Amino acid sequence: MRFQTKIIVGYTVFVFVLALLLGFGFYYISVNQSEEQAKTNLGIAASSIATQMDEKLLQMETTMNYILSDPKMLEGIQLLGKAGDGNISDAYVADARAAIQAGISTDYIINHSYRTVVFNRTGEIAATYSTLSRRTVDTVDFESMPYLTLADDSKGQPILIGTHSDIWGVQENPQVFSLKKAVQGYNTGYIEVENLVTDLEEMQVSQDDLVYMIIVDGDELLYSSDEKVALTDYTDVLGTQGETILRSGNQRELVSCYLSDRYPITVLAIQDMAIVAESSAFNLLFTMLIVAVFFILSMIFVVFLSHMLTKPIRQLRMVMENTKLENLGEDVDVYAPNDEIKALSNSYQNVMGRLQKSMVKEKRLSILQLQAQFDSLQAQVNPHFMYNVLNIIAARGMSNGDDSICEMCGSLAAMLRYSTNNKNRYASIREELEYLDQYFYLLKARYEHRIDFAVTVEEEVLNQLIPKVALQQIVENCINHGFENSGGQMRITITGWCEDKKWYIKIHDNGQGFSGEAMGDLQKSMKHTRSKLLDNLDNMEMEIGGMGLINTYARCLLLYSDSLIFTMNNVEDGADVIVGASLDEPKE
């Protein structure tokens, strides 16, 4: 799978999950807000209905107080209450009836009630008449009125009577609710103010939102907008002033309870949660639309972003595919919008540069190695001829009984075989020291007691690679130049050790050291050699002649490159030449 495709697929899954989570969260919050709003609205509705009920009952109570505050009507009510004893003349009774009927027939009383009735147990009845309430009956069975005893016991306080049929009408008996009050005094009578139940239906705030309402007088049902609703289903809610509760029974519904401060009534506003769920359907559609738009816009952004992020990678791929030997050193021109891509481009260019340098170094090292062998053997001399000559000298020494000549010829032959072997370009330091041991033997045969050697090299250093004949060249330089004007004891010490993941070989002599002019020339030549081989990658085949320190430095530089350590120093008792490199380099 392509990198860009992986980015798109990965971000698609991420964005899809994120969109679902955001959509679910938004929908959850919106549904909760809808429920909370429904609770708030239902509470307001219950409070509004309770307030309207208080106002209606207050108007009915005010009508009673209006009648009792009129002296003529109050006197007439009291007179009719005493007329049953037979002590009042018919004329007074007639005047009392006329005063009461005239008093209750005012517009104020007629307009604020369905029917207002003033009556007593002797059968006296005076009632309002209108096109709505029509004519009142002449007689009523007072024994069928259980509320009269309650009115008597209330001591002048009005009692609320729930939904019942109007017993005072001649033609119609609609459902009404009423306030009834016993007028204080012996057998004085009663006042009843009625209003139609249909007036309560008009109090509903919103027919769409409010399914039904219940009005309770104490523990008795005063009014219910749904006849199928039983008051016993809501006994757990009664008394919870101002609270809206979510109930789960046969159906989930919201119930808001509100208690009147003035009258013993409780209003229950009830709403089916199915209606709230219908309002949430729009939230679901809106949420799905938001999720879809968010997902589409996110995918457009992801595709565009993935294309921009992978553009430099595609360019770098084309550059890599078009890379050849001829253009290894060319600059890599890749659009790099961020540090990571730029670093990757630079790393690739550095790899190509190192590869080119390695190839050139390998070529130069091969040429330099052949030239070193040519210079060390003086290629005009046939090595097989030299071996034959050495064998003749060794045979002559044996015939004369001179074993030292045989040993010197053997050492020289071993050195020739090692240095002229073209199979390997490099040798381990262990092999170099074995070769150097042959050279030391020849030097000892020449200088005898005037020269001493000491070699101390750690085991880890012995396995490192080094150009062949490198150590012998440095030792030879010590003999030829370090003791050029010295007739004293010559001492050469070779020490090898490891430190900070690098290995070191120090060749120390107790000679006269480097002269200032010689040191300057050597350092100048080393700088020139480094520039030629590493910076300019030029061929130095004709410039590195002889077997001196510069030849050794050049070959080590080609082998170790920037990790090479090659120093020359004058010390108190002679001179030091130190060669070293990283422990893990080089690998042939």
ZICORSUL-V402846 format. One line per field, one symbol per residue. ss: DSSP state (H for helix, E for strand, L for the rest). psi: psi as a letter, one per 20 degrees, with the letter a starting at -180 (. if undefined). A space follows every 50 residues. Layout:
ss: ???
psi: ???
This chain:
ss: LLHHHHHHHHHHHHHHHHHHHHHHHHHHHHHHHHHHHHHHHHHHHHHHHH HHHHHHHHHHHHHHHHHHHLHHHHHHHHHHHHHLLLLLLHHHHHHHHHHH HHHHLLHHHHHLLLEEEEELLLLLEEELLLLLLLLELLLLLHHHLLHHHH HHHLLLLLEEEEEEELLLELLLLLEEEEEEEELLLLLLLEEEEEEELHHH HLLLLLLLLLLEEEEEELLEEEEELLLLLLHHHHLLLLLLLLLEEEEELL LEEEEEEEELLLLLEEEEEEEEHHHHHHHHHHHHHHHHHHHHHHHHHHHH HHHHHHHHHHHHHHHHHHHHHLLLHHHLLLLLLLLLLLHHHHHHHHHHHH HHHHHHHHHHHHHHHHHHHHHHHHHHHLLLLLHHHHHHHHHHHHHHHHHL LLHHHHHHHHHHHHHHHHHLLLLLLEEEHHHHHHHHHHHHHHHHHHHHHH EEEEEEELHHHHLLEEELLHHHHHHHHHHHHHLLLLLLLEEEEEEEEEEL LEEEEEEEELLLLLLHHHHHHHHHHHHHHHHHHHHLLLLLLLLLLLLLHH HHHHHHHHHHHHHLEEEEEEELLEEEEEEEEELLLLLL
psi: pqgghggggghggghgggggggggggggghgghgghhggghhghgggggh ghgggghhgghhgghgghiohghgggghghhihiijipqhghgghgghgg hhgijqhgggijqgpppprriijpppqqprighaqqrhqqnhhjniiggh ghiilipqqppaprqoiiqggqmrprqrpqpppprpkgaqpppqqqhhhh hiipgohghogrqpppodjqpgqpiohipphiikhihpinpjqppoqoch qpqppppppqhhqlqppoppppihhhhhhihhhgghghgggggggghghg ggggghghhighghghgggghjprhhkhjqqonponirhghghgghgghh ghghgghgggggghhgghghhghghhimiipohhggggghhggghhhhhi knhhgghghgggghhggghjojgphrqqhghghgghhgghgghhhgicii pqqppopqhhhhiqqqqqjghhggghhgghhhkgkpjapppppppprqpl kqqqppopqkbiaprggggggghghggggggggggikqpkhihnqrkahh gggghhghgiciipooqpqprhkcqpppprrqhjqro.
